[in-house]
């Protein structure tokens, strides 16, 4: 359950980053790592770095929920006639 919660929080953080900056960024600065010590700036439209990771977090959450038996069961939606009959006990007023 903790893995599912952590993955959900990561999803929310990614979505918050998208709401601030958008999914597409005009330019991005990345560091190649401490051993290289250089910074590279790429120009042009690029996807937000969190975009690639979002699907991984969604999959991790769903896998964790399936493992403990809490996956969402898909059900066929009711037709309007069936819904009205179930909700109000019939179609006649």
Residue frames as qw, qx, qy, qz and C-alpha x, y, z in Angstrom:
[[0.000, 0.887, 0.463, 0.000, 0.00, 0.00, 0.00],
 [0.332, -0.758, 0.099, 0.553, 2.92, 2.33, 0.74],
 [0.391, -0.064, 0.588, 0.705, 4.27, 1.87, -2.78],
 [0.143, 0.654, 0.651, 0.356, 0.89, 2.81, -4.24],
 [0.201, -0.914, -0.259, 0.238, 0.70, 5.91, -2.02],
 [0.405, -0.549, 0.311, 0.662, 4.22, 6.99, -2.95],
 [0.329, 0.203, 0.669, 0.635, 3.54, 6.50, -6.66],
 [0.029, 0.818, 0.559, 0.136, 0.33, 8.54, -6.33],
 [0.283, -0.848, -0.033, 0.448, 2.20, 11.41, -4.66],
 [0.401, -0.266, 0.513, 0.710, 4.77, 11.34, -7.47],
 [0.231, 0.529, 0.685, 0.444, 1.95, 11.56, -10.01],
 [0.112, -0.917, -0.372, 0.092, 0.51, 14.58, -8.23],
 [0.382, -0.667, 0.204, 0.607, 3.92, 16.27, -8.14],
 [0.362, 0.061, 0.634, 0.681, 4.34, 15.72, -11.88],
 [0.087, 0.724, 0.621, 0.289, 0.87, 17.13, -12.56],
 [0.251, -0.886, -0.166, 0.353, 1.65, 20.14, -10.38],
 [0.396, -0.397, 0.412, 0.719, 4.81, 20.76, -12.42],
 [0.258, 0.375, 0.691, 0.562, 2.74, 20.58, -15.62],
 [0.046, -0.866, -0.497, -0.013, 0.23, 23.09, -14.27],
 [0.307, -0.796, 0.058, 0.518, 3.03, 25.56, -13.52],
 [0.192, -0.527, 0.543, 0.625, 5.16, 25.14, -16.64],
 [0.747, 0.449, -0.148, -0.467, 3.07, 23.15, -19.11],
 [0.937, -0.030, 0.334, 0.102, 4.02, 19.82, -20.66],
 [0.707, 0.511, 0.090, 0.481, 6.07, 21.41, -23.44],
 [0.418, -0.751, 0.029, 0.510, 9.04, 23.55, -22.47],
 [0.458, 0.883, -0.085, -0.051, 10.67, 26.08, -24.77],
 [0.477, 0.586, -0.587, 0.289, 14.19, 25.41, -23.57],
 [0.862, -0.501, -0.054, -0.060, 15.66, 23.27, -20.84],
 [0.136, 0.733, -0.622, 0.238, 18.97, 23.19, -18.99],
 [0.966, -0.232, -0.101, -0.057, 20.34, 19.83, -17.90],
 [0.195, -0.748, 0.634, -0.039, 23.50, 18.80, -16.10],
 [0.756, 0.298, -0.565, -0.142, 25.25, 15.71, -17.39],
 [0.886, -0.368, -0.266, 0.094, 26.35, 14.65, -13.92],
 [0.443, -0.859, 0.219, 0.134, 29.08, 15.34, -11.39],
 [0.751, -0.184, 0.431, 0.465, 31.74, 13.39, -13.27],
 [0.493, 0.548, 0.389, 0.553, 31.21, 15.49, -16.41],
 [0.287, -0.544, -0.231, 0.754, 30.62, 18.80, -14.67],
 [0.046, -0.010, 0.396, 0.917, 29.13, 20.42, -17.73],
 [0.371, 0.512, 0.534, -0.562, 25.75, 21.97, -18.37],
 [0.171, 0.148, 0.717, 0.659, 23.98, 21.63, -21.69],
 [0.362, 0.453, 0.311, -0.753, 21.18, 23.90, -22.86],
 [0.271, 0.267, 0.820, 0.427, 18.90, 22.52, -25.53],
 [0.247, 0.273, 0.004, -0.930, 16.80, 24.99, -27.48],
 [0.406, -0.059, -0.678, -0.611, 13.39, 24.32, -28.96],
 [0.748, -0.291, 0.036, -0.596, 10.26, 22.57, -27.79],
 [0.330, 0.193, -0.908, 0.170, 10.97, 19.64, -25.50],
 [0.667, -0.494, -0.497, -0.251, 8.73, 17.53, -23.29],
 [0.424, -0.727, 0.346, -0.414, 8.84, 18.26, -19.58],
 [0.227, 0.385, -0.880, 0.163, 11.24, 15.77, -17.91],
 [0.409, -0.035, 0.732, -0.544, 8.47, 14.58, -15.57],
 [0.733, 0.283, -0.129, -0.605, 6.29, 13.59, -18.54],
 [0.578, 0.310, -0.751, -0.081, 8.36, 10.46, -19.24],
 [0.087, 0.143, -0.857, 0.488, 8.24, 9.47, -15.59],
 [0.551, -0.045, 0.224, -0.802, 4.48, 9.96, -15.16],
 [0.828, 0.091, -0.396, -0.385, 3.53, 6.73, -16.92],
 [0.496, 0.192, -0.783, 0.322, 6.01, 4.81, -14.76],
 [0.151, -0.102, 0.604, -0.776, 4.38, 6.16, -11.59],
 [0.717, 0.033, -0.028, -0.695, 0.89, 5.33, -12.84],
 [0.776, 0.154, -0.600, -0.119, 2.00, 1.78, -13.68],
 [0.276, 0.195, -0.774, 0.536, 3.70, 1.39, -10.29],
 [0.413, -0.078, 0.413, -0.808, 0.54, 2.48, -8.48],
 [0.812, 0.097, -0.196, -0.541, -1.71, 0.16, -10.48],
 [0.657, 0.216, -0.715, 0.098, 0.66, -2.79, -10.07],
 [0.056, 0.174, -0.726, 0.663, 0.86, -2.23, -6.32],
 [0.586, -0.006, 0.255, -0.769, -2.94, -2.04, -6.02],
 [0.816, 0.165, -0.436, -0.342, -3.35, -5.21, -8.12],
 [0.415, 0.268, -0.808, 0.321, -0.87, -7.02, -5.89],
 [0.096, 0.008, 0.729, -0.678, -2.98, -6.41, -2.80],
 [0.058, 0.434, 0.894, 0.096, -6.28, -7.03, -4.61],
 [0.072, 0.668, 0.373, -0.640, -7.55, -3.46, -4.85],
 [0.152, 0.001, 0.559, 0.815, -7.61, -3.07, -8.62],
 [0.454, 0.306, 0.147, -0.824, -10.59, -1.31, -10.12],
 [0.430, 0.257, 0.857, 0.117, -13.09, -3.66, -11.69],
 [0.158, 0.110, -0.379, -0.905, -14.41, -2.46, -15.00],
 [0.338, 0.437, 0.781, -0.291, -18.18, -2.53, -15.30],
 [0.151, 0.400, 0.611, 0.666, -20.39, -1.85, -18.25],
 [0.147, 0.074, 0.237, -0.958, -22.29, 1.45, -17.81],
 [0.314, 0.472, 0.778, -0.273, -26.05, 1.25, -17.49],
 [0.117, 0.447, 0.541, 0.702, -28.28, 2.39, -20.32],
 [0.184, -0.214, 0.138, -0.949, -30.44, 5.42, -19.58],
 [0.708, -0.284, -0.367, -0.533, -33.56, 3.26, -19.36],
 [0.756, -0.179, -0.583, 0.238, -31.92, 0.84, -16.92],
 [0.274, 0.103, -0.413, 0.862, -30.55, 3.71, -14.82],
 [0.393, -0.274, -0.018, -0.878, -33.96, 5.41, -14.57],
 [0.794, -0.265, -0.456, -0.303, -35.61, 2.13, -13.70],
 [0.671, -0.099, -0.561, 0.474, -32.99, 1.34, -11.05],
 [0.168, 0.126, -0.299, 0.931, -32.93, 4.87, -9.62],
 [0.388, -0.062, 0.109, -0.913, -36.64, 5.71, -9.66],
 [0.420, 0.098, 0.848, -0.307, -38.25, 2.28, -9.75],
 [0.480, 0.531, 0.690, 0.101, -39.74, 2.58, -13.22],
 [0.264, 0.128, 0.355, 0.888, -40.25, 4.88, -16.16],
 [0.163, -0.693, -0.549, -0.439, -43.78, 6.00, -15.40],
 [0.008, 0.416, -0.309, 0.855, -44.29, 9.11, -13.25]]
